[in-house]
Amino acid sequence: MVNVGIIGYGYWGPNLVRNFSLTSDCRVVAIADSRTERLIAAAKLSPGIVVYKNADDIINHPNIDAVIIATPVFTHFELAKRVLSKGKHVLIEKPMTSSVIEAEILINMATQKGLLLMVDHTFLYTGAVVKMKQLVENQELGNIKYFDSTRINLGLFQPDINVLWDLAPHDISILNYIINEPPYSVNATGVTHTNNTIENIAYLTINYNSGFIAHFNCSWTSPVKVRTMLIGGDQKMILYNDMEPTEKIKIYDTGYNHVNDEDKKRVLVDYRTGDIHVPKLNTTEALSEMASDFITCIQEKKQPKSSGKIGLDVMKILEASNKSIKNKGCEVVLDRIDRSIEKKQTQVFN
């Protein structure tokens, strides 16, 4: 039995408590939150779970084996570092930390202590994403050419992170999970309408050496909520609509062929339109699958699907996007970011 403590009982906290409470070989022992009204709500919904106002009560609890951190992003690093230093496994909500260096430090700590460090990229456990990965790996779409994501809503303006850090981690994690190629560079632009430095609308493009390209449209200011994704191959294309209750994925047997007419300096395009296929998906709640993966990996000492490495790769893209936005959309090469991080890490550890 793995005893779990949860720090943070805001928007996502009740979902975490419910799913971990239903997970085999897991017992939610305690919940901590600094707001009294949240603790009152937690005590009513889960009367068998102890509630604390101070996170230290969970971190120092002698009978807790693993801690879930569901607090604002700027608190993730210090809380996770304290949890790991007490010899406890840790699950962190996305995004993993406020910087790549912080993420690297946590991964190194967990490795040195033989502890599990996992990031809650819940979408990796959905039936839709599992199916899309399967389709890409089986080359049913042909050669993958592009990835286009729209995640917009009239949504909660975050006080500490911009809209890319809030919304894009979902789809960046899906991209990295499905596409087996490291990105080369990013370009990002964004704007704030709230007289601060936190962008509420942003666009991110991720470039690859192969010519594959990924694009993300994120906004907190849309009058409608849209959660769509296009993955295009040279044989077939996928439309993923997470707002669709039943037919979340549609596979279009659609494409085109082209010939370059050198004499007339033009491209001749021949279009092909075929059938639309709606595959059957696993409907198990993704958060339940994620919770089970976390507990199983603790018990069996394995790496989870949503590992610290997955979280770190997302962080590298987010950090590069910040640099690009602040420099008016200039291209930021990711391996240069990596070299800069290595230099800073050396300074930190020395």
C-alpha positions as CSV (number, residue, x, y, z in Angstrom):
1,M,0.0,0.0,0.0
2,V,1.4,3.4,-1.0
3,N,0.3,6.2,1.3
4,V,-0.2,9.5,-0.5
5,G,-0.4,13.1,0.6
6,I,-1.8,15.9,-1.6
7,I,-0.6,19.5,-1.4
8,G,-3.1,21.9,-2.9
9,Y,-6.9,21.5,-3.0
10,G,-7.9,24.1,-5.6
11,Y,-9.4,23.4,-9.1
12,W,-7.6,20.1,-9.7
13,G,-7.2,18.9,-6.1
14,P,-10.7,17.2,-5.7
15,N,-10.1,15.3,-9.0
16,L,-6.8,14.0,-7.7
17,V,-8.2,13.0,-4.4
18,R,-11.1,11.1,-6.0
19,N,-8.9,9.2,-8.5
20,F,-6.1,8.3,-6.1
21,S,-8.7,7.2,-3.5
22,L,-10.0,4.7,-6.1
23,T,-6.6,3.5,-7.2
24,S,-5.5,0.0,-6.1
25,D,-2.8,-0.2,-3.5
26,C,-3.1,3.5,-2.7
27,R,-4.4,5.3,0.3
28,V,-4.8,9.1,0.4
29,V,-3.8,9.9,4.0
30,A,-3.8,13.7,4.1
31,I,-4.6,16.9,2.2
32,A,-2.9,20.3,2.8
33,D,-4.1,23.7,1.6
34,S,-3.5,27.2,3.0
35,R,-7.1,28.3,2.5
36,T,-9.5,27.4,5.3
37,E,-12.6,27.2,3.0
38,R,-10.8,24.6,0.8
39,L,-10.0,22.4,3.9
40,I,-13.6,22.6,5.0
41,A,-14.7,21.4,1.6
42,A,-12.1,18.6,1.6
43,A,-13.2,17.4,5.0
44,K,-16.8,17.3,3.9
45,L,-16.1,15.4,0.7
46,S,-13.5,13.1,2.1
47,P,-14.2,12.7,5.9
48,G,-11.7,9.9,6.3
49,I,-8.7,12.0,5.2
50,V,-6.8,14.3,7.5
51,V,-6.5,17.9,6.5
52,Y,-3.7,20.3,7.2
53,K,-3.1,24.0,6.6
54,N,0.7,23.7,6.3
55,A,2.4,21.7,3.6
56,D,5.2,20.8,6.0
57,D,2.7,18.6,7.9
58,I,2.5,16.4,4.8
59,I,6.2,16.7,3.8
60,N,7.3,15.6,7.3
61,H,4.6,13.0,7.8
62,P,6.3,9.7,8.8
63,N,3.6,7.5,7.2
64,I,3.4,9.2,3.8
65,D,5.4,7.6,1.0
66,A,4.5,9.9,-1.9
67,V,3.4,13.5,-2.3
68,I,1.3,15.1,-5.1
69,I,1.9,18.8,-5.6
70,A,-1.1,20.7,-7.1
71,T,-0.1,24.3,-6.2
72,P,0.8,27.4,-8.3
73,V,3.8,26.9,-10.6
74,F,6.1,29.2,-8.7
75,T,5.9,26.9,-5.6
76,H,6.6,23.6,-7.4
77,F,10.4,23.6,-7.2
78,E,10.8,24.4,-3.5
79,L,8.0,22.0,-2.5
80,A,9.3,19.1,-4.6
81,K,12.8,19.7,-3.5
82,R,11.7,19.4,0.2
83,V,9.6,16.3,-0.6
84,L,12.5,14.6,-2.3
85,S,14.9,15.5,0.5
86,K,12.6,13.6,2.9
87,G,12.9,10.5,0.7
88,K,9.4,10.6,-0.7
89,H,8.2,10.1,-4.3
90,V,6.6,13.1,-6.0
91,L,4.1,13.9,-8.6
92,I,4.0,17.5,-9.9
93,E,1.2,19.2,-11.8
94,K,2.2,20.7,-15.1
95,P,4.2,22.7,-15.9
96,M,6.8,21.0,-13.9
97,T,8.7,24.1,-12.6
98,S,9.3,27.8,-13.4
99,S,12.6,27.1,-15.2
100,V,14.5,24.3,-16.9
101,I,17.3,24.5,-14.4
102,E,14.9,23.8,-11.5
103,A,13.5,20.8,-13.5
104,E,17.0,19.5,-14.0
105,I,17.9,19.8,-10.3
106,L,14.7,17.9,-9.3
107,I,15.5,15.1,-11.8
108,N,19.0,14.8,-10.5
109,M,17.8,14.7,-6.9
110,A,15.3,12.0,-7.7
111,T,17.8,9.9,-9.6
112,Q,20.4,10.2,-6.8
113,K,17.9,9.1,-4.2
114,G,16.2,6.4,-6.2
115,L,12.9,8.1,-6.1
116,L,10.1,8.5,-8.6
117,L,9.6,12.0,-10.1
118,M,6.6,12.3,-12.3
119,V,4.7,15.1,-14.0
120,D,0.9,15.0,-14.4
121,H,0.5,15.4,-18.2
122,T,-2.9,13.7,-18.0
123,F,-3.6,13.9,-21.7
124,L,-1.0,11.2,-22.4
125,Y,-3.3,8.7,-20.8
126,T,-6.4,9.5,-22.8
127,G,-7.8,7.0,-25.3
128,A,-7.6,9.6,-28.0
129,V,-3.8,10.3,-27.6
130,V,-3.0,6.6,-27.2
131,K,-4.9,6.0,-30.5
132,M,-3.1,8.8,-32.3
133,K,0.3,7.6,-31.2
134,Q,-0.6,4.1,-32.5
135,L,-1.7,5.5,-35.9
136,V,1.5,7.5,-36.3
137,E,3.8,4.6,-35.2
138,N,2.0,2.2,-37.6
139,Q,2.5,4.8,-40.4
140,E,-1.2,4.8,-41.2
141,L,-1.0,8.5,-41.9
142,G,2.2,8.1,-44.1
143,N,5.0,10.6,-43.4
144,I,3.9,13.1,-40.8
145,K,4.1,16.7,-42.1
146,Y,2.5,19.0,-39.6
147,F,0.8,19.3,-36.2
148,D,-1.6,22.1,-35.5
149,S,-3.2,22.8,-32.1
150,T,-5.9,25.3,-31.0
151,R,-6.6,25.6,-27.2
152,I,-8.6,28.7,-26.5
153,N,-11.3,29.8,-24.1
154,L,-12.6,32.7,-22.0
155,G,-10.4,31.4,-19.3
156,L,-8.8,31.9,-16.0
157,F,-6.1,34.6,-16.2
158,Q,-3.1,33.2,-14.3
159,P,-1.2,35.5,-12.0
160,D,2.3,34.0,-12.4
161,I,2.5,32.4,-15.9
162,N,1.4,33.4,-19.4
163,V,-1.1,31.6,-21.6
164,L,1.5,29.4,-23.2
165,W,2.7,28.1,-19.9
166,D,-0.9,27.5,-18.8
167,L,-2.5,25.9,-21.9
168,A,0.3,24.7,-24.2
169,P,1.9,22.1,-21.9
170,H,-1.0,19.8,-22.7
171,D,-0.4,19.8,-26.4
172,I,3.4,20.1,-26.3
173,S,3.4,16.9,-24.2
174,I,1.2,15.2,-26.8
175,L,3.4,16.4,-29.6
176,N,6.6,15.1,-27.9
177,Y,4.9,11.8,-27.1
178,I,3.6,11.2,-30.6
179,I,6.4,12.6,-32.8
180,N,9.7,10.7,-32.6
181,E,12.0,13.6,-33.6
182,P,13.7,16.2,-31.4
183,P,12.7,19.8,-32.2
184,Y,15.3,22.2,-33.6
185,S,14.0,25.7,-32.7
186,V,10.9,27.7,-31.7
187,N,9.3,31.1,-32.7
188,A,6.7,32.6,-30.4
189,T,4.7,35.8,-30.4
190,G,2.2,37.1,-27.8
191,V,0.4,40.1,-26.4
192,T,-1.0,41.2,-23.0
193,H,-4.2,43.1,-22.7
194,T,-4.0,43.5,-18.9
195,N,-1.2,46.1,-18.6
196,N,1.3,43.6,-17.2
197,T,3.9,41.3,-18.7
198,I,1.8,38.2,-18.8
199,E,0.6,37.3,-22.3
200,N,-3.0,36.3,-22.6
201,I,-2.9,35.4,-26.3
202,A,0.1,33.7,-27.8
203,Y,1.2,31.7,-30.9
204,L,4.0,29.2,-30.8
205,T,5.8,27.5,-33.8
206,I,8.2,24.6,-33.3
207,N,10.5,23.8,-36.1
208,Y,12.2,20.5,-37.0
209,N,15.2,19.6,-39.2
210,S,13.1,17.2,-41.2
211,G,10.7,19.9,-42.3
212,F,7.9,18.8,-40.0
213,I,6.3,21.8,-38.3
214,A,4.1,22.2,-35.2
215,H,1.9,25.3,-34.4
216,F,0.0,26.2,-31.2
217,N,-2.7,28.8,-30.8
218,C,-3.5,29.6,-27.1
219,S,-5.8,32.3,-25.7
220,W,-7.6,33.2,-22.5
221,T,-9.8,35.7,-24.4
222,S,-11.9,33.6,-26.8
223,P,-15.8,33.7,-26.4
224,V,-15.9,30.0,-27.1
225,K,-13.9,27.1,-25.8
226,V,-12.0,25.2,-28.6
227,R,-9.8,22.2,-28.1
228,T,-8.8,20.9,-31.5
229,M,-5.7,19.3,-33.0
230,L,-4.7,18.4,-36.6
231,I,-2.0,15.9,-37.4
232,G,-1.3,15.7,-41.1
233,G,0.4,13.0,-43.0
234,D,1.0,12.6,-46.8
235,Q,-1.6,9.7,-46.8
236,K,-4.2,10.5,-44.2
237,M,-5.0,13.2,-41.6
238,I,-6.3,13.2,-38.0
239,L,-8.8,15.7,-36.6
240,Y,-8.9,15.5,-32.8
241,N,-11.7,17.4,-31.1
242,D,-11.5,17.0,-27.3
243,M,-14.9,18.9,-26.9
244,E,-16.6,16.2,-28.9
245,P,-18.4,13.8,-26.4
246,T,-18.1,10.6,-28.5
247,E,-16.3,11.0,-31.8
248,K,-13.2,12.7,-30.5
249,I,-11.0,11.4,-33.4
250,K,-11.8,11.4,-37.1
251,I,-9.3,10.0,-39.6
252,Y,-9.6,11.6,-43.1
253,D,-8.4,9.5,-46.0
254,T,-7.5,12.8,-47.7
255,G,-4.3,14.2,-49.3
256,Y,-2.7,15.6,-52.3
257,N,0.1,15.0,-54.8
258,H,2.1,17.6,-56.6
259,V,4.4,18.0,-59.5
260,N,6.8,20.9,-60.1
261,D,6.5,22.3,-63.6
262,E,10.0,23.6,-64.1
263,D,9.2,25.2,-67.5
264,K,6.3,27.3,-66.3
265,K,7.6,27.6,-62.7
266,R,4.5,26.5,-61.0
267,V,3.2,23.6,-58.9
268,L,0.6,21.3,-60.2
269,V,-1.5,19.8,-57.4
270,D,-3.8,16.8,-57.6
271,Y,-6.2,16.4,-54.6
272,R,-7.6,13.2,-53.2
273,T,-10.6,12.8,-51.0
274,G,-11.6,9.5,-49.5
275,D,-13.5,8.1,-46.5
276,I,-13.7,9.3,-43.0
277,H,-13.1,6.7,-40.3
278,V,-14.0,7.1,-36.6
279,P,-12.1,4.7,-34.4
280,K,-13.3,3.2,-31.1
281,L,-11.4,4.7,-28.2
282,N,-10.7,3.5,-24.6
283,T,-13.1,5.5,-22.4
284,T,-11.4,5.0,-19.0
285,E,-10.8,8.3,-17.3
286,A,-7.3,9.5,-18.1
287,L,-6.6,10.8,-14.5
288,S,-7.4,7.3,-13.2
289,E,-4.9,5.8,-15.6
290,M,-2.3,8.4,-14.6
291,A,-2.8,7.7,-10.9
292,S,-2.5,4.0,-11.5
293,D,0.7,4.5,-13.5
294,F,2.2,6.6,-10.6
295,I,1.4,4.0,-7.9
296,T,2.5,1.0,-10.1
297,C,5.8,2.7,-11.0
298,I,6.6,3.3,-7.3
299,Q,5.9,-0.3,-6.5
300,E,7.8,-1.8,-9.5
301,K,10.5,0.9,-9.7
302,K,9.7,1.7,-13.3
303,Q,9.6,4.9,-15.3
304,P,6.1,6.2,-16.0
305,K,4.7,7.3,-19.3
306,S,4.7,10.9,-18.1
307,S,8.2,10.9,-16.6
308,G,10.3,13.8,-15.4
309,K,12.1,13.7,-18.7
310,I,8.8,14.3,-20.5
311,G,8.2,17.3,-18.2
312,L,11.7,18.6,-18.8
313,D,11.3,18.5,-22.6
314,V,8.1,20.5,-22.3
315,M,9.9,23.0,-20.0
316,K,12.7,23.5,-22.6
317,I,10.2,24.5,-25.2
318,L,8.3,26.8,-22.8
319,E,11.4,28.5,-21.7
320,A,12.6,29.0,-25.3
321,S,9.1,30.4,-26.1
322,N,9.5,33.0,-23.4
323,K,12.8,34.1,-24.9
324,S,11.3,34.3,-28.3
325,I,8.2,36.3,-27.2
326,K,10.4,38.9,-25.4
327,N,12.5,39.3,-28.5
328,K,9.6,39.9,-30.9
329,G,9.3,36.4,-32.2
330,C,12.9,35.7,-33.1
331,E,14.0,32.1,-33.7
332,V,15.4,30.4,-30.6
333,V,17.6,27.3,-31.3
334,L,17.0,24.7,-28.6
335,D,20.4,23.1,-28.4
336,R,21.8,26.6,-27.6
337,I,19.3,26.7,-24.7
338,D,20.7,23.3,-23.6
339,R,24.3,24.5,-23.6
340,S,23.3,27.6,-21.7
341,I,21.6,25.5,-19.1
342,E,24.6,23.2,-18.7
343,K,26.8,26.3,-18.0
344,K,24.3,27.7,-15.4
345,Q,24.0,24.3,-13.7
346,T,27.8,24.1,-13.4
347,Q,27.7,27.5,-11.7
348,V,24.9,26.4,-9.4
349,F,26.5,23.2,-8.3
350,N,30.0,24.7,-7.9
